Amino acid sequence: MQAYNLSKDHKPDMENEKERILKADGFIQVGRVNGRDAELKQNKQLPVEMQIVTANPDITSVELCDDDEFLVIACDGIWDCMSSQQLVDYVREQLKHVS
């Protein structure tokens, strides 16, 4: 089974994210927004999608079909440890052991 991503991370090393962060008067330090990520969604002058750190997700809608075995919903920390394909392979293996 091939993994299919339904969302996209907002990582500061991505060019469009870097541009948005800089336009919001932020900076990138040690791979983190302003050297940290906390408290960076509170500029009342900017809409949610334009904040230094955005909580506005980039998602894709798809219709599930009979060929789809499962859907993984997880916190973003899992993607720091595994790729989408690695997680799909892991879940498939674990499902073999469920009666």
Backbone hydrogen bonds, N-H to C=O, Kabsch-Sander energy under -0.5 kcal/mol:
donor,donor_aa,acceptor,acceptor_aa,energy
8,K,58,D,-1.8
11,K,9,D,-0.8
14,M,11,K,-1.9
18,K,14,M,-3.0
19,E,15,E,-2.3
20,R,16,N,-1.8
21,I,17,E,-2.7
22,L,18,K,-2.5
23,K,19,E,-2.2
24,A,20,R,-1.2
25,D,22,L,-1.6
26,G,21,I,-2.5
29,Q,32,R,-2.9
32,R,29,Q,-2.0
34,N,27,F,-4.1
35,G,32,R,-1.3
36,R,33,V,-2.5
40,L,37,D,-0.9
44,K,42,Q,-1.0
46,L,43,N,-1.7
50,M,47,P,-2.1
51,Q,48,V,-1.1
53,V,40,L,-1.9
54,T,52,I,-0.5
58,D,8,K,-0.6
59,I,57,P,-0.8
60,T,6,L,-2.8
64,L,62,V,-0.6
68,D,65,C,-1.7
73,I,71,L,-0.6
74,A,72,V,-0.5
78,I,75,C,-1.4
79,W,76,D,-0.8
80,D,77,G,-1.1
81,C,77,G,-0.5
81,C,78,I,-1.3
82,M,78,I,-2.1
87,L,83,S,-2.2
88,V,84,S,-2.4
89,D,85,Q,-2.6
90,Y,86,Q,-2.3
91,V,87,L,-2.9
92,R,88,V,-2.6
93,E,89,D,-2.0
94,Q,90,Y,-2.4
95,L,91,V,-2.5
96,K,92,R,-1.0
96,K,93,E,-0.5
97,H,94,Q,-1.4
98,V,95,L,-1.2
